[in-house]
Amino acid sequence: MLKVHSRCDLSCDHCYIYQHADQTWRGRPARMPPATVRRAARRIAEHAREHGVPVVHVVLHGGEPLLLGAAGLREVLAELRAAITPWARLDLRLQTNGVLLDEELCRLFVEYDVRVGVSFDGDRAANDRHRVFAHGGSSHDQVRRALALLRRPEHRASYAGILCTVDVRNDPDRVYEALLAERPPRVDLLLPHATWDHPPLRPGPDPTPYARWLGRIHRRWVDDGRPVSIRMFEALRPGGGGTEAFGLAPADVLVIETDGAWEQVDSLKTAYHGAAGTGLDVFDHPVDEVVRHPGVAVRQDGVDGLSATCRACPVVDRCGGGLYAHRWRTGSGFDNPSVYCPDLLGLIDAVDAYPPPTPPASGEWSATAPVDELLDDLATGHGSTSTLALLAATQLSITRALLAACRDRFGSTAAWDLLVHLDQAAPDAVQAVLAHPFVRPALVHRLDPAALPGLGAALDPLPALAVAAALRAGVPATVRVPLRAGAITVPTLGDLVLPGPGESAEVTVGPGEFRARIGSVERTVSLDPLAPPSTGWLPTRDVPVPGGRLLIEDGDPYRDCYGQPVEPRLEAPAARALGRTLTDAWRVVQRDVPAHAAALDGGLRAVVPLAPDPARPLRSATARHAFGAVAVTPHPDPETLAVLLVHEWQHAKLGAVLDLYDLVEPGQGTRIRVPWRPDPRPPEGVLQGVYAHLAVTQVWRSRADTDDPDASAQAAHFRAWTRDGVEALLASRSLTAAGERFVGQLRHALEETRVGSG
């Protein structure tokens, strides 16, 4: 958390920075100087490089960071990107009261891919109870104007959500409705900061007013189908993963103040003067030294770092003792339960008593999100980064639901228990594995072997998933993993071929390596890329593309889900050649259709090589259960491969949409003739073709502005196919209302392509 500006243009009376015990802000510079920004960025990059951290999250904070102005913020963002992105993916966030947000700042945040959270407490009465100017004037209209700016399609990618501080004197229904009216991707409900020395407001005789107030919103939220992610409720459910305020995950936040001082999480400022201080700074002290500070280290101890009362509590794994700052009491320090302990117990009871009817969605908007907004965004032909993030999140939610179905069908196992533990202790590692495109086919095959014929025996995929997650998390574990054709597949990482007969192997995970044993035969695999090759280990190969890393998936057995023969593992020269072509093809997409390149960045994670077929040398495919991957026949021409990637990624996106919404009336027996197929097609097949051909039209239309002599003809050809398909779909009366709107918007996007061609 980077405190880029330490002053604020509002005077909120519940602010822990200015109104609570710690007043160190008074002696710090208002703005973080450029030299401090530079040093902070280098310290973060240094830590990412030394520890191989894959993702770094940086939040610009204050005070009010927008007081830095567009020019000042651009300097900060440019410095962070330049220093950190060579070593890790940089997730940039900014938390603001929204008062100063304007179009110039929104454009800046979209340019630098910054997600913006806005502090907003609900309806006018609720918001203006605390969030006012120094003269007492309301900030409500300015904040709503800021939220409206972030909702615009061109800015939506930067809308992270709303932070709302609870006040039990406000009407919970009106607050809930006001928050939903702003259509946020996520809502964070925060308990007001308090300690045992300064307890929270509890008006009236109710001993747990916060549990009652939040329980009311939880019930509304469940009844409405969970129309938005509310992090508190998701964190408190069993296995919810936790947050800074709940659960037992280690604390992972450090603060850099405007003078370069390292501090602990800044909510500690509510405890006592200097509570967050470490005595360290970015100029003389690396991150590793800060992590060894006693105040930081104690928050890595999980349940062992809690008070005896908390350790004995049956819901300690979900509550986690509450927010660290809320445990403070003079004399016993932080060795206490939360001052909100009775409310937290009551809220957990309320969550358990009124569970959602389906597994909670993991993402920003649930399937009940406004249909028009999402479909209109995708009907541009590509879709924004936030929409792609939604599609990826909902696909991950389906995978998690299938995982739970396997547990329900086959019972809990040691592998399941390990995955549950890792999901709480290292959720990013579990998510990285579950997001692999071929995890879902493995789970589908386990539940219904007939659904994906040709994959052989339906083995339990959970042990291999647990091994992959434990390796990524660096957590020691021992699991028995079934073998397929004498090999273990560790999703996202590779395959280990083992000698001798056997149905399973005992796999032991250690730091940066794992060992597999069958009887007396043992193989040790090091994941250190500088180590000598491990016997029998065939690592998954990846290639650098402008959007990150792309796997060449030629080992996972569940990649054989396309209804077309796939290549066996490529020889090293062929893999390198395909990798070079994929990298070049990605750059071609960036050159021709940058919006489609951003859509590829947003979700395409793997390419499966298809086996060559002399009768059809140019082939590609997607599989409904394998979101995040496309299959292609390796082709040496990046210009050709670029078109295939764009074409197939359209099918993948639309398949994910069809998992959420009915665009075609159910039970249709209609068949529609289209120019690209000799046989009449069902409406969904035509819809898929139209969406893919629109993107291909946009690629060729862009190339028509270059020296490519065939581009104009190709653009006209695909445009005619798309137009005929659109008109046939609309005339078929086979679409739902949402489907008709979507296809109508596709027609508009096609017309825009025609206008652009002159």
MOJOQUI-V58677 format. One record per run of one state. SS is the DSSP state (H for helix, E for strand, - for the rest). FROM is the first residue (numbers start at 0). TO is the last residue. If there is no record, write none. Layout:
ss:SS from:FROM to:TO
ss:SS from:FROM to:TO
This chain:
ss:- from:0 to:0
ss:E from:1 to:2
ss:- from:3 to:3
ss:E from:4 to:4
ss:- from:5 to:22
ss:H from:23 to:26
ss:- from:27 to:29
ss:E from:30 to:30
ss:- from:31 to:32
ss:H from:33 to:50
ss:- from:51 to:53
ss:E from:54 to:60
ss:- from:61 to:63
ss:H from:64 to:83
ss:- from:84 to:87
ss:E from:88 to:95
ss:- from:96 to:101
ss:H from:102 to:110
ss:- from:111 to:112
ss:E from:113 to:118
ss:- from:119 to:122
ss:H from:123 to:126
ss:- from:127 to:130
ss:E from:131 to:131
ss:- from:132 to:136
ss:E from:137 to:137
ss:- from:138 to:138
ss:H from:139 to:150
ss:- from:151 to:154
ss:H from:155 to:157
ss:E from:158 to:164
ss:- from:165 to:170
ss:H from:171 to:180
ss:- from:181 to:184
ss:E from:185 to:189
ss:- from:190 to:207
ss:H from:208 to:222
ss:- from:223 to:227
ss:E from:228 to:229
ss:H from:230 to:235
ss:- from:236 to:253
ss:E from:254 to:255
ss:- from:256 to:259
ss:E from:260 to:262
ss:- from:263 to:264
ss:H from:265 to:269
ss:- from:270 to:275
ss:E from:276 to:280
ss:- from:281 to:285
ss:H from:286 to:290
ss:- from:291 to:292
ss:H from:293 to:299
ss:- from:300 to:300
ss:H from:301 to:304
ss:- from:305 to:306
ss:H from:307 to:310
ss:- from:311 to:314
ss:H from:315 to:318
ss:- from:319 to:322
ss:H from:323 to:326
ss:- from:327 to:327
ss:E from:328 to:328
ss:- from:329 to:331
ss:E from:332 to:332
ss:- from:333 to:339
ss:H from:340 to:352
ss:- from:353 to:369
ss:H from:370 to:377
ss:- from:378 to:383
ss:H from:384 to:409
ss:- from:410 to:412
ss:H from:413 to:424
ss:- from:425 to:425
ss:H from:426 to:433
ss:- from:434 to:435
ss:H from:436 to:446
ss:- from:447 to:447
ss:H from:448 to:451
ss:- from:452 to:460
ss:H from:461 to:472
ss:- from:473 to:475
ss:E from:476 to:481
ss:- from:482 to:482
ss:E from:483 to:483
ss:- from:484 to:485
ss:E from:486 to:489
ss:- from:490 to:492
ss:E from:493 to:496
ss:- from:497 to:502
ss:E from:503 to:509
ss:- from:510 to:511
ss:E from:512 to:517
ss:- from:518 to:519
ss:E from:520 to:525
ss:- from:526 to:535
ss:E from:536 to:538
ss:- from:539 to:539
ss:E from:540 to:544
ss:- from:545 to:546
ss:E from:547 to:551
ss:- from:552 to:555
ss:H from:556 to:558
ss:- from:559 to:564
ss:E from:565 to:565
ss:- from:566 to:570
ss:H from:571 to:591
ss:- from:592 to:592
ss:H from:593 to:600
ss:- from:601 to:604
ss:E from:605 to:609
ss:- from:610 to:618
ss:E from:619 to:620
ss:- from:621 to:627
ss:E from:628 to:632
ss:- from:633 to:636
ss:H from:637 to:659
ss:- from:660 to:662
ss:E from:663 to:663
ss:- from:664 to:670
ss:E from:671 to:671
ss:- from:672 to:679
ss:E from:680 to:680
ss:- from:681 to:681
ss:H from:682 to:702
ss:- from:703 to:709
ss:H from:710 to:731
ss:- from:732 to:733
ss:E from:734 to:734
ss:- from:735 to:735
ss:H from:736 to:755
ss:- from:756 to:757
